[in-house]
Amino acid sequence: MIVWNHTTGGCDLRIRVLFVLMILMSPFMAVQAHTPNVMMSILKDEGPVPKDVLETAGFVAGDGIKFKVGDSTNNSTMRVSIDLDGDGAFNESVDYFSPWMVYDCQYDENGTLLNSDCVESDVFYFNGSNGTGIYDYQVEKMVNGSHTDFWINTIFVGVDDHTESELPNVGDCFGSGCDDEIVESSESEDTNNQLIPILMVISVVGLIGVSISLINEKKIEDKDEVYVENYSEEE
């Protein structure tokens, strides 16, 4: 019975150690995960800029495109639709359609929209079943409620292989107006880089604590074994 308890305790101890190590290493695995890249597309009077998202743009599955109206024509609205099923048609029941967007919404002194339905931009992420591939997308323009123009172009979505390349970094955007935009994904990457040294220190401290615990439990087990041997000799 004594030997059985000693072996069981050793197994339980190893399981606890492995569990602690997995917890300590989990932040590093999270830091290395792909951070979605949000690219910028400006919808101008002459159409979207750029027109096509090419393979060289480094746009991959999991990334998103932010469509923002850059046409300040009075009473003009613009909408983006993406042919997700690749049938060559834009159908609201199966494809993606953004809301109708305007150049500038009106806000009160507290920064609250005066019209809750007013939209200046919209973001679509290419993930899940709508990941890697080549997609047609359409930009429509209306002035005073009447269609005036539309443009059809393509978006190339590459495979996310997590490898280093000379392509744009996470958070890079393209097209006019990028200098005025704050790309949240870039800020997130900088924050992750700052957290790495902190996580390393926490992991080292945790490993030291686990080592001390192992030493203490080993001493207790040795004392128990000596006690059992002495008790057996007395009998």
N, C-alpha and C positions, 0 to 999 in steps of 0.2 A: 504493500500500500504506500509506503514512504517513497519508494522509487517511482511509482506511478505519479504521485503528486509532484515530485521534482521534475519529471519529464513534461507533465502538462503545464506546469508553471513556466518552463523554458519556452514551450510552443506559444503560450499566451504572450510572453514577453516579446518574442520575435514578431508576432502579429502586430502588437502595439507599436513596436519600433518601425515596422514597414508602414503602418498607417500614418504615423507622425511624419515620416520622410515624404510620403505622398502629399500630405498637406503642405509641407514646406516647399516642395517643388512645384506645386500647382500654380503659384503666381508667375513663375518663369514661363510655364507653358502658355499662360494667358497672354503674357507680354509678347510672345513670339507669334501670336495669331495674326491673321491678316486684318488690317484696319481698312474698312471701306473707304474708297476714294470717291469724293464728290466732285465731278467736273462741271464746268459752267458752259452753258450755251445761251447766247444772247439773241433774242428774237427781235430783229431790226425791221425797219420798213421794207428793206429789200430781201428779207428772209433771214434764216438762222445763221449765226456766225459761231463756229465754222459750219459749213453746209453738211459735211460728212464727218463722222468719227472714224478715222482710219485705223488700220492695224498698228501703225507706228505710234499711235497716241498712248499705248500702254494701258488701255481700258480693258479690265478683266471682269470675270464673273464675280458678283458681290459688290461691285462698284455701282455708283449712281450718277445720274445726270440731273443737274438743276437747270431747268428752263426758266429764264427770267426775261420779261418783256423789256425791250430797249427802244420800242417805237412809241414816241410821245405824241403821235398824231391824235388830235382831239376826237373823242368818242370812238376810239379804236380798241378792239379786244382781240386777243389771240389765244389759240388753243393748240395743244400738241396731242397727237394720237400715234400709237406704236402698234405695228402689225405683229402681234406676239405669236400667232399661229402660222405665220408665213404663207397665208393663202392669197396674198396680193390685194386684199381688201381690208378696209378699216371698219370693223363692226363693233359697236359699243357693247354688245353682249359677251364678246370673247376677247377683245383687244383692250389696250389701255388708252383711256382718254383723260386728259387733264381737265380741270375746270377752265372756264373762260377767264383769261387773265388780263389785267390792265397795267399800264405803265406806273401809275401812282394812285394808291388808295388814300382816303382821307382819315385822319386820326384826330381825336380830341386832345385836350391839354394833358391828359393822363396817359396818352399813348394807346388808347383803346380805339379799335376800328369803329367808325361811324356806321359803316355798312358791313355786317358780319359776313356777307357773301363775297366781299371784295377780296381778290387774290392777285398778288403781284408776281409770284413765282411758284414753281412746283417741282418736286424731286421724284424721280423714278429709279428704283434699284433693280438691277438685273441679277436675280438670284433664284434659287430653286429650279423649277421647270423652265423659267425664263432666263437662263444663264448664258452659257457660251453659244455664240452663233452670230449670224448677220441679220439685222432687222431693218425693215423699211420704217421710216417715221414721217409723219405729215404735220406741217404747220399751217393752220388756217388763220386768216385775218378777216375781221368784220369791222365795218365802219357804219355807225348809226343803224346797226342791226342787219346790214346787208353784206354778204360775202364779196370781198374785193380781190383777194389773192389767196393762193395756197402753194406750198412747196413740198416736194417729196424727196427725201434723202435717205442715207443709210447709216447705221450704227454697227461697227464691228466690236463684238465682245469676245475677248480672248480667254484662254484658260488661266486660272489662277494657280500657278505652280510654286509660289512663295520663294522664287529664286531672285538673286540680285541681278539687276540689269542697268543699262544706261537710260532707260525710259523714265518719264516723269515720276517723281516721288509721290508718296501718299499725300493727298491734300492739294496737289498741283491742279490748277484749272487752266482752261484755254478760252480764247475768244476775247472780244472787247469787254471791258468792265471788270475783268478779274482783279485788278488792283483795288477795286472798291469793295470786294467781297471778303468776308472772314470765313475761311474754310475750317470747319470744326474738326475734320479728320486730321489736319496737320497739327492742330493744337493738342489733340488726343495723343498723337505719336510723340510729341515733345514731352508730354506729361509722363508717358510710359517710360521714356528714356531716363527721366529724372527719378523714377521709382525703382529702377533696377538696382542701384547701389543700396538703397534702403532695404529692399527685399533680400539682397545678399547678406547684409548684416543680420537681419532677423533670422535667416536660415542658419547662419553660423551659430548664433546664440542658441537656437533650437537644438542644433546638433550637439552642442556642448552640454545642454541640459539632459538630452537623451543619454549621452555617454556617462554623465554622473549618475543618472538613474540606474544604468546597467551595472556600474561598479558597485553601487550600494546594494542592489539586489543580489549581486554575485557574492558579496560579503555575507549577507544574511543566509544565503543558501549554503555557504561553506560552514557557517556556524551550526546550521541545522544538521549537516552531515556529520560534523564532529560530535554533536550531542547524540545523534542516533548511534554512532559507532561506540561511544562510551557506554551508552545504555545497554547495547548488545553485549559488550564485554562483561558488564556487571551481572547480567543474567547468566 
